[in-house]
């Protein structure tokens, strides 16, 4: 009797990867988390996996992620040009940050990478930036 070939095992992010990143928190996120920086280990290797695990431990999802386009948009103080200069990128609806909030990997905003599918490696720095805004 011969042995029956088995299908190759395709590793899934949830079951194989464990990643440790440095997290930097500013403004309201720092206040909610209780520290400006921490080391965080999670299963997976994407920004999406990191955020899922981070939000399970720290209740800051509503502070950072907009559920709708309207939640991600602000009217601002000046009119926007019909054709703004440069390259403008936005994450898909449901994966956008709230107005004034930024999520960056090693200093680059996630929408300039692969959004929530951006890959993370051990030692990467994930910044969760929500500035304090004061009005005069």
Phi, psi and omega in degrees: 000131178275164176273144181274129180293143178258154177290144179297143178276123178262116182294140176257151182303319185294330188260344188244325188264137169233127185234141176241124181235160172268129181249131175245130182239137177235162174056228184296328178294317178301317179297318182288322181280328176097004180202150178281342179207149178201163174260134185226128178249135183214161175276130181118182181213023178241162175299322178300314179296319177300309183298320178301311180292319182296318180291334175292326182270322183239128184277071182234007183300312181297333179286330188255316190257131177270133179280329183233166176301320180297323178291341183262359187243141174238153179286335179069183183252347182228152178289141179275140177296145179300323178236084182296148180289158175082192180254124180248127179233145178224144174287160178296158178305139183091347179238015180265156176274159176292163178306138178074354179269142177225143173239122184232151174241118181049040175087000179248128180300139187300330180290346175269359175250239178244034179060220180287349176270005178301138181278142176243145176237159177309133177089351177298156178253121176253122180253128176248101190251119175223099186289152168286132179241124179247143177252147183275000000 
